[in-house]
Amino acid sequence: MVVSIGPACSEAAADLGLRIDLEANPHKMGILVRVAAEHAPGLIAARLGRVG
């Protein structure tokens, strides 16, 4: 799972070939951590489902 603090970070990651799963909005670290914690189980389950 790849998360981003904001659009500039997401753009830089995309330039490196990374796919961003989540981007914080507003662009603050606390929001990023909360959103990642809330959405991680579903995103990971979806990825595992595609792999298996």
C-alpha positions, 0 to 999 in steps of 0.5 A: 500500500502506497500513501501520499501526503499530497499532490506533489508527493503523488506526482513524484511517486507517479514519475517513479512508476508508483501507484498511489492508493491514498492521498491525504486531504487536507495534506497533513500527517495526522490525516494521512495516518488516520486515512491509511489506518481506516482504508488499509484493510480494504485495500489490502484485501482487494489486492490479495483477492486479485493475486489469489 
